[in-house]
Amino acid sequence: MSGSPHYDAVVIGGGFYGARLALLLRRRGERVLLVEREAALLARASLRNQARVHNGYHYPRSILTSLRSRLNYARFLGEYAECVDRSFAHYYAIARGTSKVTASQFAEFCRRIDAPLSPAPDHVVALFDPARIEAVFLVDECAFDAVKLRDRVARELVDAGVEIAVNTSVDRGSRIVDHGPSAVDEVRLTLSTGGEHRVVSAELVLNCTYSGVNRLLASVGASTIPMKHELTEMALVVPPAELEGAAVTVMDGPFFSLMPYPSRGLFTLSHVRYTPHCSWEESDRAHEAIDRPQATRFSHMVHDAQRYLPSMRAARYVDSIWETKTVMPRSEQDDSRPILFRRSAEVPELITVLGAKIDSVYDVEEALVAELSASRLTPLAS
Ligand SMILES: Cc1cc2nc3c(=O)[nH]c(=O)nc-3n(C[C@H](O)[C@H](O)[C@H](O)COP(=O)(O)OP(=O)(O)OC[C@H]3O[C@@H](n4cnc5c(N)ncnc54)[C@H](O)[C@@H]3O)c2cc1C
C-alpha cells in the first residue's frame, strides 16, 4: 500500500450518477471519497438537461429502452416524489408525413409498453396546424427539478458519511501493483484543488465524469471508449399564454420539445436539428467546446416550432443552457439509450459508467452490485 490517504473507493464526478454510486458504496460499509470539479454537485449534465423523466414514450424505435424507462419511471417517482413537477399536462403530437412513426403506430407502441395514452382535448388539438400534425395525445410524463435533486442527494451523502471534495479535479492516476502477501492492487490519483495537489489511493475507482470519461481513462493510461459528443443548446423561454400548463413534444424526427425546467421556473425549447451546434468524436475536445461563446439558435428553433404550433411565435426567449452531450455511437442508429458499464482492461480497479438518462442510474447500480458481488478485486460486505 502507498502512504497516501487510502479509500476503499474513489468516485470521480459528482453528477447524479457519481453521487448515487458513492452513496451505494458507502451504504455497503465502504470508505468513499467523491470528487467533483465544479463548486457544487449536480452542476453539469445532471442540471443542464431537458428535465424529462422518461416514461418510455420517447423511444418508439427501441422497445427495450421504453420498457426499462417505464420501470425506472415508477421507481424514480417513488423515490424522488418531492423533486418532480407534475403540475402540467404533457402532449405528444405526431407529425404528419415526415415522422418516423404514424399516429396509429405510436398508439399501438404505447399499448405494447402499457403506457397511459388518451386523445388530447379538442381545444388543445386546435392549437396545432392540422396540415402538419396528424394526432395529439395526452401522456403521463413529468419533469424533475435538478436543484431539488441536488439538495436531496447532497444531504444523503453527508448523512451517510461520504467524503466530498468539490472544486477538485482528478488530473492523473496510475496503477500500483502490490507484490506483497496481501496482494491488493490500487490506483493512485492526483487531485487538484485550486492549484494545490494531493495524492489519494483506492482499491476501486469509478469514472462517472460523463463527457470527460475518455479524458480520465487516457490520464490513467487506460484505453478509451468510442463516444460521440455534441455541444447542445436549449433555449430557456416563457411559453405563450395559450400553452400555459402544457408541455409539448413533437414526434418522431427533426422536431421540437417544450418542457418545464422547474429549477428556473421556465421552459426549455429544444430542437432535434438546432439544439446540437456541433459534434465530435475525439474525447479531448469535450470540455473545450462549451467554453466557446456561441450565438443562440432560438430564432431557428421557434421559427420551425411555429409551423406545427402557431402560438409558439409568442414564446419569449430568456436565456440558453449549454452542455456537452455524450452518447454512445450505437444510440444514433436505433435511438436506444443503453448504459455503459465497463471495467478497464489495463486498470482493472477502474470502472467507467455512462447513462443516457437520469433514471438509467438504477440500471447502472444493478450492474455495479452484480460486478462487486462477482469480483474478487473488491471484496465488499453485502
Ligand atoms: C442537452 C441534454 C439534455 C438531456 N435531457 C435529458 C432529459 O430530459 N432526461 C434525462 O433523463 N436525461 C437527459 N439528459 C441526459 C442526462 O443529463 C445525463 O444522462 C445525466 O445527467 C448524466 O449524469 P452524470 O452524473 O453521468 O453526468 P454529469 O452530471 O455531467 O456529472 C459528471 C460530473 O463529472 C465532473 N467531472 C468531469 N471530469 C472530472 C474530473 N476529471 N475530475 C473531477 N470531476 C470531473 C463534471 O464536473 C460533472 O459534474 C440530457 C443531457 C443533455 C446534455
The ligand as an SDF file (V2000), in Angstrom:
LIG
                    3D

 53 58  0  0  0  0  0  0  0  0999 V2000
  -28.8360   18.6690  -23.5550 C   0  0  0  0  0  0  0  0  0  0  0  0
  -29.1420   17.4670  -22.7190 C   0  0  0  0  0  0  0  0  0  0  0  0
  -30.4710   17.1030  -22.4920 C   0  0  0  0  0  0  0  0  0  0  0  0
  -30.7660   15.9900  -21.7260 C   0  0  0  0  0  0  0  0  0  0  0  0
  -32.0700   15.7110  -21.4300 N   0  0  0  0  0  0  0  0  0  0  0  0
  -32.3700   14.7080  -20.5760 C   0  0  0  0  0  0  0  0  0  0  0  0
  -33.7030   14.5000  -20.1540 C   0  0  0  0  0  0  0  0  0  0  0  0
  -34.6170   15.2330  -20.4990 O   0  0  0  0  0  0  0  0  0  0  0  0
  -33.9490   13.4500  -19.3250 N   0  0  0  0  0  0  0  0  0  0  0  0
  -32.9530   12.6080  -18.8800 C   0  0  0  0  0  0  0  0  0  0  0  0
  -33.2330   11.6800  -18.1240 O   0  0  0  0  0  0  0  0  0  0  0  0
  -31.6710   12.8090  -19.2570 N   0  0  0  0  0  0  0  0  0  0  0  0
  -31.3550   13.8340  -20.0830 C   0  0  0  0  0  0  0  0  0  0  0  0
  -30.0620   14.0710  -20.4520 N   0  0  0  0  0  0  0  0  0  0  0  0
  -29.0210   13.1180  -20.0070 C   0  0  0  0  0  0  0  0  0  0  0  0
  -28.6780   13.3220  -18.5330 C   0  0  0  0  0  0  0  0  0  0  0  0
  -28.4630   14.6810  -18.3040 O   0  0  0  0  0  0  0  0  0  0  0  0
  -27.4200   12.5000  -18.2330 C   0  0  0  0  0  0  0  0  0  0  0  0
  -27.6560   11.1440  -18.5470 O   0  0  0  0  0  0  0  0  0  0  0  0
  -27.0440   12.5610  -16.7620 C   0  0  0  0  0  0  0  0  0  0  0  0
  -27.1090   13.8570  -16.2430 O   0  0  0  0  0  0  0  0  0  0  0  0
  -25.6360   12.0420  -16.6060 C   0  0  0  0  0  0  0  0  0  0  0  0
  -25.2660   12.1870  -15.2590 O   0  0  0  0  0  0  0  0  0  0  0  0
  -23.7650   12.0880  -14.8670 P   0  0  0  0  0  0  0  0  0  0  0  0
  -23.6860   12.1370  -13.3960 O   0  0  0  0  0  0  0  0  0  0  0  0
  -23.1490   10.9190  -15.5610 O   0  0  0  0  0  0  0  0  0  0  0  0
  -23.0990   13.3570  -15.5880 O   0  0  0  0  0  0  0  0  0  0  0  0
  -22.8160   14.8370  -15.0030 P   0  0  0  0  0  0  0  0  0  0  0  0
  -23.9670   15.3630  -14.2800 O   0  0  0  0  0  0  0  0  0  0  0  0
  -22.2540   15.6510  -16.1270 O   0  0  0  0  0  0  0  0  0  0  0  0
  -21.6820   14.5590  -13.9450 O   0  0  0  0  0  0  0  0  0  0  0  0
  -20.3370   14.3340  -14.3170 C   0  0  0  0  0  0  0  0  0  0  0  0
  -19.5100   15.1960  -13.3900 C   0  0  0  0  0  0  0  0  0  0  0  0
  -18.1310   14.8640  -13.5350 O   0  0  0  0  0  0  0  0  0  0  0  0
  -17.3890   16.0440  -13.2870 C   0  0  0  0  0  0  0  0  0  0  0  0
  -16.0510   15.8320  -13.8180 N   0  0  0  0  0  0  0  0  0  0  0  0
  -15.6910   15.6390  -15.1130 C   0  0  0  0  0  0  0  0  0  0  0  0
  -14.3700   15.4030  -15.1990 N   0  0  0  0  0  0  0  0  0  0  0  0
  -13.8730   15.4390  -13.9340 C   0  0  0  0  0  0  0  0  0  0  0  0
  -12.5780   15.2540  -13.3750 C   0  0  0  0  0  0  0  0  0  0  0  0
  -11.5060   14.9580  -14.1240 N   0  0  0  0  0  0  0  0  0  0  0  0
  -12.4150   15.3830  -12.0290 N   0  0  0  0  0  0  0  0  0  0  0  0
  -13.4960   15.6600  -11.2300 C   0  0  0  0  0  0  0  0  0  0  0  0
  -14.7450   15.8340  -11.7140 N   0  0  0  0  0  0  0  0  0  0  0  0
  -14.9380   15.7070  -13.0520 C   0  0  0  0  0  0  0  0  0  0  0  0
  -18.1940   17.1210  -14.0040 C   0  0  0  0  0  0  0  0  0  0  0  0
  -17.9030   18.4110  -13.4950 O   0  0  0  0  0  0  0  0  0  0  0  0
  -19.6250   16.6860  -13.7190 C   0  0  0  0  0  0  0  0  0  0  0  0
  -20.2060   17.3500  -12.6170 O   0  0  0  0  0  0  0  0  0  0  0  0
  -29.7170   15.1930  -21.1970 C   0  0  0  0  0  0  0  0  0  0  0  0
  -28.3970   15.5650  -21.3990 C   0  0  0  0  0  0  0  0  0  0  0  0
  -28.0960   16.7080  -22.1330 C   0  0  0  0  0  0  0  0  0  0  0  0
  -26.6780   17.1310  -22.2780 C   0  0  0  0  0  0  0  0  0  0  0  0
  1  2  1  0
  2  3  1  0
  2 52  2  0
  3  4  2  0
  4  5  1  0
  4 50  1  0
  5  6  2  0
  6  7  1  0
  6 13  1  0
  7  8  2  0
  7  9  1  0
  9 10  1  0
 10 11  2  0
 10 12  1  0
 12 13  2  0
 13 14  1  0
 14 15  1  0
 14 50  1  0
 15 16  1  0
 16 17  1  0
 16 18  1  0
 18 19  1  0
 18 20  1  0
 20 21  1  0
 20 22  1  0
 22 23  1  0
 23 24  1  0
 24 25  2  0
 24 26  1  0
 24 27  1  0
 27 28  1  0
 28 29  2  0
 28 30  1  0
 28 31  1  0
 31 32  1  0
 32 33  1  0
 33 34  1  0
 33 48  1  0
 34 35  1  0
 35 36  1  0
 35 46  1  0
 36 37  1  0
 36 45  1  0
 37 38  2  0
 38 39  1  0
 39 40  1  0
 39 45  2  0
 40 41  1  0
 40 42  2  0
 42 43  1  0
 43 44  2  0
 44 45  1  0
 46 47  1  0
 46 48  1  0
 48 49  1  0
 50 51  2  0
 51 52  1  0
 52 53  1  0
M  END
$$$$
